[in-house]
Amino acid sequence: MDRMSSIWLLTAPQFLIGFAIIAFLIGLLLAAMFAKWGSYWFQAYMSGADVSMKSLIVMSLLGINQRMIVTAKVMVRQAGLPIDRESGMSTDRLQAHVLAGGDCMNVVKAIIAAHRAGIDLDFDRAAAIDLAGRDVLHAVQTSVSPQVIHCPDKDGHGRKMLSAVAKDGIELLVGARVTVRTNLKQLIGGATEETIIARVGQGIITAIGSARTHREVLEMPSQITKNAMAHGLDANTAFAIVSIDIADIDVGENIGARLQSDQANADIRIARANAEVRRAEAVAKEQQMKAKVSESQAQLVMAEVDVQASLADAFRAGQLRKLRARPGQHSHKNPELRIHDGRTVG
């Protein structure tokens, strides 16, 4: 029994050696952890960014860039924004946004820029805008500093102009610049720049089309923009229109005269076609009448043939007699032959 107890009980040197080995392993593990994540943790600790070593280890296991999260937390902390774990931009919320496929740094920069400009933009809305595929930082920048949109949109093949026709038939070629500011409240689900360009183009064409003459438009181009702005072109869009300015306006073709010329040519072609139809009808009528004449001549010939046949039959039957001359009348004058029931009568 004593021998068994002596085997299982450790001596003091053995216990100290085992404890030293365990302590060495723990220290080695802590040194490895500090070597890998210690710099991030120390940076966050010194900045008051509230990033724990556990969060750094979890981010490493999830494949999240720890430097990005720590840098974002430091930026938020230095900007004076809340980073508490209940309602602020906590580490867990930043990690969730990254795992959802969002751009964490872009969202943080946008929130800081909005905070500096006095724009109400919280993390949830900024994250939603970013996950919707919009550039939330650019949206905040254009909300502070409006951008200019060309109408129509220019391409690499030279300038493009809107074509509109006044009531006098003169074509005007117009190029406009639309100054817009991003509306962050309607950025999710709001129409994009293409809708703004289309609506502004429609408004300009309508305003020019309602002008009596093209000279009115050339004298007061601002009247076009006023009429276009009055129709609420930025409704249900992600932008608020600040102003519409006519950048270029040129006189084009006389569309009214060309349309009248085309209409006159069309009327001439129609008249010629109608005259040709009437001529064809007259020719057909003439041919029909000629056919009827030929038919009548044929019937006359057939009737003459029938008369000759009847006379021949009458001669053969002895039904024709020479009329006797009346008293005081020569028999060779005005001879008449009458046939009545096989007898001749005078």
DOTORMAR-455490 format. One record per residue (C-alpha): x, z negated, y; chain; residue in one letter; residue number from 1. Coordinates in steps of 0.5 Angstrom, whole numbers, plus 2048, in hexadecimal, padded with zeros to 3 digits. Layout:
% DOTORMAR-455490
+-----+-----+-----+--------+--------+-----+
|  px |  pz |  py | chaine | residu | num |
+-----+-----+-----+--------+--------+-----+
|   X |   Z |   Y |      A |      a | NUM |
...
+-----+-----+-----+--------+--------+-----+
//
This chain:
% DOTORMAR-455490
+-----+-----+-----+--------+--------+-----+
|  px |  pz |  py | chaine | residu | num |
+-----+-----+-----+--------+--------+-----+
| 800 | 800 | 800 |      A |      m |   1 |
| 806 | 7FE | 805 |      A |      d |   2 |
| 809 | 805 | 803 |      A |      r |   3 |
| 803 | 809 | 805 |      A |      m |   4 |
| 802 | 805 | 80B |      A |      s |   5 |
| 809 | 807 | 80D |      A |      s |   6 |
| 808 | 80E | 80C |      A |      i |   7 |
| 802 | 80F | 810 |      A |      w |   8 |
| 804 | 80A | 816 |      A |      l |   9 |
| 809 | 80E | 81B |      A |      l |  10 |
| 80F | 80A | 81E |      A |      t |  11 |
| 810 | 80A | 825 |      A |      a |  12 |
| 815 | 80F | 826 |      A |      p |  13 |
| 811 | 814 | 822 |      A |      q |  14 |
| 80B | 812 | 826 |      A |      f |  15 |
| 80F | 813 | 82D |      A |      l |  16 |
| 811 | 81A | 82A |      A |      i |  17 |
| 80A | 81C | 828 |      A |      g |  18 |
| 808 | 81A | 82F |      A |      f |  19 |
| 80E | 81E | 833 |      A |      a |  20 |
| 80C | 824 | 82F |      A |      i |  21 |
| 805 | 824 | 831 |      A |      i |  22 |
| 806 | 823 | 838 |      A |      a |  23 |
| 80B | 828 | 838 |      A |      f |  24 |
| 806 | 82D | 835 |      A |      l |  25 |
| 801 | 82B | 83A |      A |      i |  26 |
| 806 | 82C | 840 |      A |      g |  27 |
| 808 | 832 | 83D |      A |      l |  28 |
| 801 | 835 | 83D |      A |      l |  29 |
| 800 | 832 | 844 |      A |      l |  30 |
| 806 | 835 | 847 |      A |      a |  31 |
| 804 | 83C | 844 |      A |      a |  32 |
| 7FD | 83B | 847 |      A |      m |  33 |
| 800 | 839 | 84E |      A |      f |  34 |
| 805 | 83F | 84D |      A |      a |  35 |
| 7FF | 844 | 84C |      A |      k |  36 |
| 7F9 | 841 | 850 |      A |      w |  37 |
| 7FD | 83C | 854 |      A |      g |  38 |
| 7FE | 840 | 85A |      A |      s |  39 |
| 7F7 | 842 | 85B |      A |      y |  40 |
| 7F5 | 83B | 85A |      A |      w |  41 |
| 7FA | 838 | 85F |      A |      f |  42 |
| 7F8 | 83E | 864 |      A |      q |  43 |
| 7F1 | 83C | 863 |      A |      a |  44 |
| 7F2 | 835 | 864 |      A |      y |  45 |
| 7F6 | 835 | 86A |      A |      m |  46 |
| 7F1 | 83A | 86D |      A |      s |  47 |
| 7EB | 835 | 86B |      A |      g |  48 |
| 7E8 | 83B | 867 |      A |      a |  49 |
| 7E5 | 837 | 862 |      A |      d |  50 |
| 7E8 | 83B | 85C |      A |      v |  51 |
| 7E9 | 837 | 855 |      A |      s |  52 |
| 7EE | 838 | 850 |      A |      m |  53 |
| 7E8 | 838 | 84B |      A |      k |  54 |
| 7E5 | 83E | 84F |      A |      s |  55 |
| 7EC | 842 | 84F |      A |      l |  56 |
| 7ED | 841 | 848 |      A |      i |  57 |
| 7E5 | 844 | 847 |      A |      v |  58 |
| 7E7 | 849 | 84B |      A |      m |  59 |
| 7ED | 84B | 847 |      A |      s |  60 |
| 7E9 | 84B | 841 |      A |      l |  61 |
| 7E3 | 84F | 844 |      A |      l |  62 |
| 7E8 | 854 | 847 |      A |      g |  63 |
| 7E7 | 853 | 84E |      A |      i |  64 |
| 7EC | 854 | 853 |      A |      n |  65 |
| 7EE | 84D | 855 |      A |      q |  66 |
| 7F2 | 84F | 85B |      A |      r |  67 |
| 7EC | 852 | 85E |      A |      m |  68 |
| 7E7 | 84D | 85D |      A |      i |  69 |
| 7EC | 848 | 860 |      A |      v |  70 |
| 7ED | 84C | 866 |      A |      t |  71 |
| 7E6 | 84D | 867 |      A |      a |  72 |
| 7E5 | 846 | 867 |      A |      k |  73 |
| 7EA | 844 | 86C |      A |      v |  74 |
| 7E8 | 84A | 871 |      A |      m |  75 |
| 7E1 | 847 | 870 |      A |      v |  76 |
| 7E4 | 840 | 872 |      A |      r |  77 |
| 7E8 | 842 | 877 |      A |      q |  78 |
| 7E2 | 846 | 87A |      A |      a |  79 |
| 7DE | 83F | 87A |      A |      g |  80 |
| 7D9 | 841 | 876 |      A |      l |  81 |
| 7D6 | 83D | 870 |      A |      p |  82 |
| 7D9 | 83D | 86A |      A |      i |  83 |
| 7D5 | 837 | 866 |      A |      d |  84 |
| 7D3 | 838 | 85F |      A |      r |  85 |
| 7CB | 837 | 861 |      A |      e |  86 |
| 7CA | 83C | 866 |      A |      s |  87 |
| 7D1 | 83F | 869 |      A |      g |  88 |
| 7D5 | 844 | 866 |      A |      m |  89 |
| 7D8 | 840 | 860 |      A |      s |  90 |
| 7DD | 843 | 85B |      A |      t |  91 |
| 7D7 | 844 | 856 |      A |      d |  92 |
| 7D3 | 848 | 85A |      A |      r |  93 |
| 7D9 | 84C | 85C |      A |      l |  94 |
| 7DB | 84D | 854 |      A |      q |  95 |
| 7D4 | 84F | 853 |      A |      a |  96 |
| 7D4 | 854 | 858 |      A |      h |  97 |
| 7DA | 857 | 855 |      A |      v |  98 |
| 7D8 | 857 | 84E |      A |      l |  99 |
| 7D1 | 85B | 851 |      A |      a | 100 |
| 7D6 | 860 | 853 |      A |      g | 101 |
| 7D6 | 85F | 85A |      A |      g | 102 |
| 7DC | 85F | 85F |      A |      d | 103 |
| 7DD | 858 | 861 |      A |      c | 104 |
| 7E2 | 859 | 867 |      A |      m | 105 |
| 7DE | 85E | 86A |      A |      n | 106 |
| 7D8 | 859 | 86A |      A |      v | 107 |
| 7DC | 853 | 86D |      A |      v | 108 |
| 7DF | 858 | 872 |      A |      k | 109 |
| 7D8 | 85A | 874 |      A |      a | 110 |
| 7D5 | 853 | 875 |      A |      i | 111 |
| 7DB | 851 | 879 |      A |      i | 112 |
| 7DA | 857 | 87E |      A |      a | 113 |
| 7D3 | 856 | 87E |      A |      a | 114 |
| 7D4 | 84E | 87F |      A |      h | 115 |
| 7D9 | 850 | 885 |      A |      r | 116 |
| 7D4 | 855 | 888 |      A |      a | 117 |
| 7CE | 850 | 888 |      A |      g | 118 |
| 7CA | 854 | 882 |      A |      i | 119 |
| 7C6 | 850 | 87D |      A |      d | 120 |
| 7C9 | 852 | 876 |      A |      l | 121 |
| 7C9 | 84E | 871 |      A |      d | 122 |
| 7CD | 84E | 86A |      A |      f | 123 |
| 7C7 | 850 | 866 |      A |      d | 124 |
| 7C5 | 856 | 86A |      A |      r | 125 |
| 7CC | 859 | 86B |      A |      a | 126 |
| 7CD | 858 | 864 |      A |      a | 127 |
| 7C6 | 85C | 863 |      A |      a | 128 |
| 7C8 | 862 | 867 |      A |      i | 129 |
| 7CF | 862 | 864 |      A |      d | 130 |
| 7CC | 863 | 85D |      A |      l | 131 |
| 7C7 | 868 | 860 |      A |      a | 132 |
| 7CD | 86D | 861 |      A |      g | 133 |
| 7CD | 86C | 868 |      A |      r | 134 |
| 7D4 | 86A | 86C |      A |      d | 135 |
| 7D1 | 864 | 86F |      A |      v | 136 |
| 7D8 | 863 | 873 |      A |      l | 137 |
| 7D7 | 86A | 877 |      A |      h | 138 |
| 7CF | 868 | 878 |      A |      a | 139 |
| 7D1 | 862 | 87C |      A |      v | 140 |
| 7D6 | 866 | 880 |      A |      q | 141 |
| 7D1 | 86B | 881 |      A |      t | 142 |
| 7CC | 866 | 883 |      A |      s | 143 |
| 7D1 | 863 | 888 |      A |      v | 144 |
| 7D4 | 86A | 88A |      A |      s | 145 |
| 7CF | 86F | 88A |      A |      p | 146 |
| 7D1 | 876 | 887 |      A |      q | 147 |
| 7D0 | 87D | 889 |      A |      v | 148 |
| 7CC | 882 | 884 |      A |      i | 149 |
| 7CC | 889 | 885 |      A |      h | 150 |
| 7C5 | 88D | 885 |      A |      c | 151 |
| 7C6 | 891 | 881 |      A |      p | 152 |
| 7CB | 88F | 87D |      A |      d | 153 |
| 7D2 | 893 | 87E |      A |      k | 154 |
| 7D6 | 896 | 878 |      A |      d | 155 |
| 7DD | 899 | 878 |      A |      g | 156 |
| 7DA | 8A0 | 879 |      A |      h | 157 |
| 7D9 | 89F | 881 |      A |      g | 158 |
| 7D3 | 89C | 885 |      A |      r | 159 |
| 7CC | 89C | 883 |      A |      k | 160 |
| 7C6 | 89C | 887 |      A |      m | 161 |
| 7BF | 89B | 887 |      A |      l | 162 |
| 7BB | 8A1 | 888 |      A |      s | 163 |
| 7B4 | 8A0 | 88C |      A |      a | 164 |
| 7AF | 8A5 | 890 |      A |      v | 165 |
| 7AC | 8A3 | 896 |      A |      a | 166 |
| 7A5 | 8A6 | 897 |      A |      k | 167 |
| 7A7 | 8AC | 89B |      A |      d | 168 |
| 7AB | 8AE | 895 |      A |      g | 169 |
| 7B2 | 8AD | 897 |      A |      i | 170 |
| 7B6 | 8A9 | 892 |      A |      e | 171 |
| 7BB | 8A3 | 894 |      A |      l | 172 |
| 7C1 | 8A1 | 890 |      A |      l | 173 |
| 7C2 | 89A | 890 |      A |      v | 174 |
| 7C7 | 895 | 88E |      A |      g | 175 |
| 7C5 | 88D | 88F |      A |      a | 176 |
| 7C9 | 887 | 88E |      A |      r | 177 |
| 7C5 | 881 | 88B |      A |      v | 178 |
| 7C8 | 87A | 88D |      A |      t | 179 |
| 7C6 | 875 | 887 |      A |      v | 180 |
| 7C7 | 86D | 886 |      A |      r | 181 |
| 7C6 | 86B | 87F |      A |      t | 182 |
| 7C0 | 866 | 87D |      A |      n | 183 |
| 7C3 | 861 | 878 |      A |      l | 184 |
| 7BB | 85F | 877 |      A |      k | 185 |
| 7B9 | 866 | 874 |      A |      q | 186 |
| 7C0 | 868 | 871 |      A |      l | 187 |
| 7BD | 867 | 86A |      A |      i | 188 |
| 7B8 | 86C | 869 |      A |      g | 189 |
| 7B9 | 86F | 870 |      A |      g | 190 |
| 7BA | 877 | 871 |      A |      a | 191 |
| 7C1 | 879 | 872 |      A |      t | 192 |
| 7C4 | 87E | 877 |      A |      e | 193 |
| 7C1 | 884 | 874 |      A |      e | 194 |
| 7BA | 882 | 876 |      A |      t | 195 |
| 7BC | 880 | 87D |      A |      i | 196 |
| 7BF | 887 | 87E |      A |      i | 197 |
| 7B9 | 88A | 87B |      A |      a | 198 |
| 7B4 | 886 | 87F |      A |      r | 199 |
| 7B8 | 887 | 885 |      A |      v | 200 |
| 7B8 | 88F | 884 |      A |      g | 201 |
| 7B1 | 88F | 883 |      A |      q | 202 |
| 7B0 | 88B | 889 |      A |      g | 203 |
| 7B4 | 890 | 88D |      A |      i | 204 |
| 7B1 | 896 | 88B |      A |      i | 205 |
| 7AA | 893 | 88C |      A |      t | 206 |
| 7AC | 892 | 893 |      A |      a | 207 |
| 7AF | 899 | 895 |      A |      i | 208 |
| 7A9 | 89C | 891 |      A |      g | 209 |
| 7A4 | 898 | 896 |      A |      s | 210 |
| 7A7 | 89B | 89C |      A |      a | 211 |
| 7A4 | 8A0 | 8A0 |      A |      r | 212 |
| 7AB | 8A4 | 8A1 |      A |      t | 213 |
| 7B2 | 8A3 | 89F |      A |      h | 214 |
| 7B4 | 8A2 | 8A7 |      A |      r | 215 |
| 7B0 | 89B | 8A7 |      A |      e | 216 |
| 7B5 | 899 | 8A1 |      A |      v | 217 |
| 7BB | 89C | 8A4 |      A |      l | 218 |
| 7B9 | 898 | 8AB |      A |      e | 219 |
| 7B7 | 892 | 8A7 |      A |      m | 220 |
| 7BB | 891 | 8A1 |      A |      p | 221 |
| 7BA | 889 | 8A1 |      A |      s | 222 |
| 7B2 | 88B | 8A0 |      A |      q | 223 |
| 7B3 | 88D | 899 |      A |      i | 224 |
| 7B7 | 886 | 897 |      A |      t | 225 |
| 7B1 | 882 | 89B |      A |      k | 226 |
| 7AC | 886 | 897 |      A |      n | 227 |
| 7B0 | 885 | 890 |      A |      a | 228 |
| 7B1 | 87E | 891 |      A |      m | 229 |
| 7AA | 87C | 893 |      A |      a | 230 |
| 7A8 | 87E | 88B |      A |      h | 231 |
| 7AC | 878 | 888 |      A |      g | 232 |
| 7B1 | 87C | 884 |      A |      l | 233 |
| 7B4 | 876 | 881 |      A |      d | 234 |
| 7AE | 873 | 87E |      A |      a | 235 |
| 7B0 | 871 | 877 |      A |      n | 236 |
| 7B7 | 873 | 877 |      A |      t | 237 |
| 7BE | 86F | 877 |      A |      a | 238 |
| 7BF | 870 | 87E |      A |      f | 239 |
| 7BD | 86F | 885 |      A |      a | 240 |
| 7BD | 875 | 88A |      A |      i | 241 |
| 7C1 | 873 | 890 |      A |      v | 242 |
| 7C0 | 87A | 894 |      A |      s | 243 |
| 7C0 | 881 | 893 |      A |      i | 244 |
| 7C4 | 886 | 897 |      A |      d | 245 |
| 7C4 | 88D | 897 |      A |      i | 246 |
| 7CB | 88F | 897 |      A |      a | 247 |
| 7CB | 897 | 897 |      A |      d | 248 |
| 7C5 | 89C | 898 |      A |      i | 249 |
| 7C5 | 8A3 | 898 |      A |      d | 250 |
| 7C0 | 8A9 | 899 |      A |      v | 251 |
| 7BF | 8AD | 893 |      A |      g | 252 |
| 7BB | 8B3 | 891 |      A |      e | 253 |
| 7B4 | 8B5 | 894 |      A |      n | 254 |
| 7B0 | 8B3 | 88E |      A |      i | 255 |
| 7A9 | 8B5 | 891 |      A |      g | 256 |
| 7AB | 8BC | 893 |      A |      a | 257 |
| 7AE | 8BD | 88C |      A |      r | 258 |
| 7A8 | 8BA | 889 |      A |      l | 259 |
| 7A4 | 8BF | 88D |      A |      q | 260 |
| 7A8 | 8C5 | 88B |      A |      s | 261 |
| 7A8 | 8C3 | 884 |      A |      d | 262 |
| 7A0 | 8C2 | 885 |      A |      q | 263 |
| 79F | 8C9 | 888 |      A |      a | 264 |
| 7A4 | 8CC | 883 |      A |      n | 265 |
| 79F | 8C9 | 87E |      A |      a | 266 |
| 799 | 8CB | 881 |      A |      d | 267 |
| 79C | 8D3 | 882 |      A |      i | 268 |
| 79D | 8D3 | 87A |      A |      r | 269 |
| 796 | 8D0 | 879 |      A |      i | 270 |
| 793 | 8D5 | 87D |      A |      a | 271 |
| 797 | 8DB | 87A |      A |      r | 272 |
| 795 | 8D8 | 873 |      A |      a | 273 |
| 78E | 8D8 | 875 |      A |      n | 274 |
| 78E | 8DF | 878 |      A |      a | 275 |
| 792 | 8E1 | 871 |      A |      e | 276 |
| 78C | 8DE | 86D |      A |      v | 277 |
| 787 | 8E2 | 872 |      A |      r | 278 |
| 78B | 8E8 | 871 |      A |      r | 279 |
| 78B | 8E7 | 869 |      A |      a | 280 |
| 783 | 8E6 | 869 |      A |      e | 281 |
| 782 | 8EC | 86D |      A |      a | 282 |
| 786 | 8F0 | 869 |      A |      v | 283 |
| 783 | 8EE | 863 |      A |      a | 284 |
| 77C | 8EF | 866 |      A |      k | 285 |
| 77E | 8F6 | 867 |      A |      e | 286 |
| 780 | 8F7 | 860 |      A |      q | 287 |
| 779 | 8F4 | 85E |      A |      q | 288 |
| 775 | 8F9 | 862 |      A |      m | 289 |
| 77A | 8FF | 860 |      A |      k | 290 |
| 778 | 8FC | 859 |      A |      a | 291 |
| 771 | 8FC | 85B |      A |      k | 292 |
| 771 | 903 | 85E |      A |      v | 293 |
| 774 | 906 | 857 |      A |      s | 294 |
| 76F | 902 | 853 |      A |      e | 295 |
| 769 | 905 | 857 |      A |      s | 296 |
| 76C | 90C | 857 |      A |      q | 297 |
| 76D | 90B | 84F |      A |      a | 298 |
| 766 | 909 | 84F |      A |      q | 299 |
| 764 | 90F | 853 |      A |      l | 300 |
| 767 | 914 | 84E |      A |      v | 301 |
| 764 | 911 | 849 |      A |      m | 302 |
| 75D | 912 | 84C |      A |      a | 303 |
| 75F | 919 | 84D |      A |      e | 304 |
| 761 | 91A | 846 |      A |      v | 305 |
| 75A | 917 | 844 |      A |      d | 306 |
| 756 | 91B | 849 |      A |      v | 307 |
| 75A | 921 | 846 |      A |      q | 308 |
| 758 | 91F | 83F |      A |      a | 309 |
| 751 | 91E | 841 |      A |      s | 310 |
| 750 | 925 | 843 |      A |      l | 311 |
| 753 | 928 | 83D |      A |      a | 312 |
| 74E | 924 | 839 |      A |      d | 313 |
| 749 | 926 | 83D |      A |      a | 314 |
| 74B | 92E | 83D |      A |      f | 315 |
| 74B | 92D | 835 |      A |      r | 316 |
| 745 | 92A | 835 |      A |      a | 317 |
| 741 | 92F | 839 |      A |      g | 318 |
| 73F | 92A | 83E |      A |      q | 319 |
| 742 | 92E | 844 |      A |      l | 320 |
| 73D | 934 | 847 |      A |      r | 321 |
| 73E | 938 | 84D |      A |      k | 322 |
| 739 | 936 | 852 |      A |      l | 323 |
| 734 | 93C | 855 |      A |      r | 324 |
| 734 | 93E | 85C |      A |      a | 325 |
| 72E | 93B | 860 |      A |      r | 326 |
| 72A | 940 | 864 |      A |      p | 327 |
| 72D | 942 | 86A |      A |      g | 328 |
| 734 | 93F | 868 |      A |      q | 329 |
| 73A | 943 | 864 |      A |      h | 330 |
| 73B | 941 | 85E |      A |      s | 331 |
| 743 | 941 | 85F |      A |      h | 332 |
| 742 | 93C | 865 |      A |      k | 333 |
| 743 | 935 | 863 |      A |      n | 334 |
| 741 | 935 | 85C |      A |      p | 335 |
| 740 | 92F | 859 |      A |      e | 336 |
| 73F | 92D | 852 |      A |      l | 337 |
| 73B | 927 | 850 |      A |      r | 338 |
| 73A | 924 | 849 |      A |      i | 339 |
| 734 | 921 | 847 |      A |      h | 340 |
| 732 | 91F | 840 |      A |      d | 341 |
| 736 | 926 | 83E |      A |      g | 342 |
| 733 | 92A | 843 |      A |      r | 343 |
| 735 | 92D | 84A |      A |      t | 344 |
| 731 | 92B | 850 |      A |      v | 345 |
| 731 | 92E | 857 |      A |      g | 346 |
+-----+-----+-----+--------+--------+-----+
//
